Amino acid sequence: MILFRNNSEMPHLEIGDEGGGVGRSPCMLGVIPVIYYSVLLCLGLPVNALTAVALSRLASRTKKSSYFYLLALTTSDILTQIFIIFVGFILQTAILHREVPIAFVHMVSVLEFSSNHASIWITVILTVDRYVALCHPLQYRALSYPERTRRVIASVFLSAFVTGIPFYWWSDVWRDPGSPGVLDRILKWVHCFMIYFIPCTIFLLTNSVIIHRLRRKTESKRYQLRLGKTTAILMGITTVFAVLWAPRTIVIIIHMYVSSVNTDWKVHLAMDVGNMLALLNTAVNFFLYCFVSRHFRDTVREVLGMPRRCRAGEGKIARNESFSDSTLKPLAIPLGPLAMAL
């Protein structure tokens, strides 16, 4: 969940407390966040909507669990963009300047956290799904089918909403001049573990095992290491997530123990940049899918009414793809260190 209670458009007043006046840290980026999030919303919503339509067609045709999970991930990204970018920042902060009831602010916070938790933990479930598919293929055939996949996705969304409820009491880091209290620190640590430390640990372990298993098979059979495209997409998603969310997680910890966002302009600037990078994660998956998957590109062309490219030997390629570790044609990657482990 990203809180954008950035009052850069409001006068930088002195905030009085028992110890005297404390100057509020200025927003060093000015109107840049407003422009950035407006562009991100105008680009991200149409792109994610197109991704959702394409993935729904692929899921209905192939009945593969990976497509259902990617569709759920896209849906949660859309909800994140609506609740966090549009309602939380553009509407509430940039347009209304927080002139809304405090109960509404806290309810929006619950929805923001819920959509954020759903997006991240759907990725975790997809990671586990790919691990079982590659490392335990016989069990995977018995465990993975559309009905169970839908139930798992519904459970994740319900759990995301339930885990978002305690964050009704999340404090406003932009306006609270004092250091975080006990409850606030507990919520912030729970937030950091739920959205970064635990997911990244799972990503690192499962992706490392997947790469190790494929490398061992490669050495025994003496052919080039190959990743199915769904697995390649998964590793791309987890790597981008780990990189884009790291700055914000670090800044939250700094805000708790080193210096407050409200009083230190450097931490204020770092939080702004961290939030901008983290939310960029909701708009990049479409381009990753297009880069990796020919089937996805063809489906997008079909959705847009564009002619499909004809390729020689396409039928033979399609037959070979049906035996890959996932739903799509394998993608060769070079042997070497586990650069894509996370």
N, C-alpha and C positions, 0 to 999 in steps of 0.2 A: 504494500500500500504506500502511496506517495502522498504526502501532505503538502499542498501548495498554498499554505496560508501566508503567502508572501505579500506583504503590504507595501510594495514598492511604489504604488500610486498614492499612498497616504502620506501626509506630512510626518516627518521624523520628529515626533514630540519627545519631550523628556518624560520618562516614566518614574514616578515618585515611589519610594518605598521608605521603610523605617530608617534606612541608612543614608538617605539622600537621593538625589536624582541620578539616574543611570541612563546614558544616552543609548537609544536604540541603534543597532548596527544598520548602516544604509545598504540598500540593494545596489550592488556595483554593476549589475547587468541592465538596469533600467527597463526599457520596454522589450528587450530581447527575449525574455521568457514568454511574453504574450505572443510575439510574432512566431517564435519557435513552436509553441504548443498549438497555435492556430494552424500553422502549416502541417504539423504532425497529425492533427485531427483530420484536416481536409484530405491529406494523402492516405492516412492509415485506415480510416473507416471504409472508403471505397475499395482499397486494396484487400482488406480483410474480408469484406463482403464478397468480392470476387473469389478469394481463396476458399471461403466457406461453400460457395456454390460449386466450385470445381471439386473440392474434397467430398462433398455430399454425393456428387455423381460417381466419383471413383469408389466411394464406400458402398453405394447401392449396387454397383456393377460387380465388384470383387468380393464384397463381404469380408474384407480383411480388417482385423482389429486395429492395425496401425492407422488406417485411414480414419476410423471412428475417433481414435485418440487425437489425431491431428486436427480433425474437425472440432472436437471439444476444446482443444487448445486455442484454435482460432476464435471460437465463440467467447471464451473467457478473455481473450485479448480485446475483442470488441466491447465487452462489458467494462473492461478496465479503461479503455479509451473514453467511453461514455461517462462513467462515474468519476474517474479521476481527472481526466483532462478537461472534459466539457463541463460537468457539474462542479467538480471540486475546484478547478482553477479558473477556467474561462468565465463561467457563469458566476460562481460565488465570489471569487477574488477579483478578477479583472473587471467585471461588469457591475456587480452589486457591491463591491468593496466590503464584503462580509456583513452587509446590512440585512442579515437574515436571522431568524430565531436560533438560539443556541442548540435547541433540540434538533432542529433540521441539520445543523452542522454535524452533530454527533451521529445522526442516522446516516448521513452521507458517508461519514467515516466508516461505519459498519459495512456499507455496501462497497466502499473502496477496498477495504481489507479483504472482504469476501471474494471479490473478483480477482484480486491479486493472489490470494491463496489458491484459488481454483486454477489459475493459469500456471502457477509454479508446480502444484502437485499433480496436475494432469501430465506435465512433463516428466515428473518422477515415475508415475505409473507407466508411461510410454517407455521409459528407460528399463523398468523391470520387465515389461512385455518383450522388449527386444532381447534382454538377457536370457529369458526363458526360451524364446524362439531359437536363439543361436546355441545356447549351451545345453538345453534340455528339449530337443525338438519333439521327441515322442510324447512327453507330458504336455507340451505346448499344443499339440493337435487336439488333445482331449480337453484342455482348459480354455482355449481361445475360440469363442464363437460369438456371433453378433449379440445374442440375448444377454450373455454374461457381460460382454463388453459394455453394453448400454447400462446394465445395473451398476457396474463399477464406476462408470462416468457419473451416473446420478448420485451415487454415494459420495464421490469426491466433491461434487457441487454442494450437496447438503452439508457435508463436513466443513467445507470452506465457509459456508454461511454461519454455521455454529461457532467455528473458531474466530469468526470476525466479530461476534457479539461483544466479547470482553473489551474490544478496542473502541467501544462507545465512550470509554473514559480516557482515550488517548489525548494527551495534552497538545496544545498548539505551540510547536517549537519556535514559530516566528514571533509570537507575542509574549510568551511567558519569560519575564526577566530573570526569575530565580532559577537556581539549579534544580534538576529533576528530583522529585520526591521518590519515596520507596515504591509506591504503586507505579509511578511513571517509569522508573528504571526496570521494574519487573516486566512491564508491558513492552518496553523497548528491547530488552534481552530476549523475551519470548518471540518478538517480531523478527529479530536478527536470526535467531535459530530456525524459525519456521520458514522464512523466505530465502535464507542464504546458506547458513552453515550446515544444516541437516541435508537439504537438497544437494548441495555441492559435494558433500561427503558420499552420498548415494551415487551421484553422477560419476565421481572419480573411481569408486570401487567397481561399479558395474561396467563402465567403459573400459577400465583397465583389464578386467576379466575377459571381456569380449575380444579386445585386441590380443590378449595373451592366447586365448583359445584359437583364434584365427591364425596367429603367427605359428603356433605349434602345429596346426594342420598343414600350414604352408611348408614348414620345414620337413614334415614327414612325407608329404606328397610331391614336394619340389615343384610347386607352381607359384605364381605371383600372388601375394596377399590381395584378396578382393573383399570389398564390403558391399553388401546390398545397399541400395540407395536409401531405403527407409532408415537403416542403421547410420549411413552417412549423414542423412538429414538430422537424425537424433543427436549425433555428436556435434554437428554444427550448431544446433539449437542450444545444447548444454554449454558449449564453449562460449557462444555469444552471450548467453545469460550470465555466466560466471564473470566475464570481463565487464559487461555493462553494469552489473549490480554491485561489484566490489567497491567502487568509490563511495556510493551512498551508504553502504553498510559501515564502512570505516568512519565516515563523517558522523553517523549516528552515535557510535561509540565515543568519538572525540567530544561530541556535544554533551554526553553524559558525564565525562570524567575530566576533560581538559578545559574546554571553554564553551560557553553557550552561543548558540546561533544568534540569539537576541542581542548580545553585547560585543561580539567579535565579528568584524566584517569579513575576515578571512574565512571563518567557519561558515558564515552566511553565504559567501560566494561558493565555497566548496559544496554546501548543501544544494544550492541552485543547480550547479553543474552536475552533481550526482543524480539529482532528480531527473534532469534532462536526459542524461545517458540511460538511466534505468527505464524510462518510458519509451526511449527509442526502441527497446526490445519488443514492443508491441507491434511494430510496423516493418520489421526486417524479415520475418519468416517467409513471406511471399517470394521475395527475391532469392532466398536460399532454396526454396522448393523449385523455382524456375531454373536455377543454376544447376541443381543436381538431377532433377527428374524429367526425363523426356515425356513420360506419360502425363505428368502434371502440366507441362507446357502444352501438349496436344489438347488436353481437356480445357485449359484456359482459352485456347484458340477456338475450340468448339463453343464455349460459353459466349465468347465475343462475336461469334459468327464469322470467324476468319477461316480461310481454307487451310486444310491440314496438309503439311508437307509430305510428299511421297518419298519413300526411301527404298532403295534396292535391298532385297533380302529382308524386308520388314517382318514377314511371317516367320522366318527362321529365328530372328532376334526375339520375337514375342514368345516362341516356344522355349528358348533358352532362359528367358526371364522368369518363366513360371517355376523354374527350379532354383531360383536364387534364395538367399536366406530371408527375404522379405517379400515385398510385392513387386519389386521393380528390378530392372537390369543391374547387375553388379557394377561397381565403380572401382577401378584399380587405384590403389594408393601405394606410395613407395614404402619399402621396408625401412625402418629406422626407429628412433626413440618414439615414445608414446606422446607425440606432439598433440594428438587429438584426444587424449584420454579425458581431458576436461577443457 
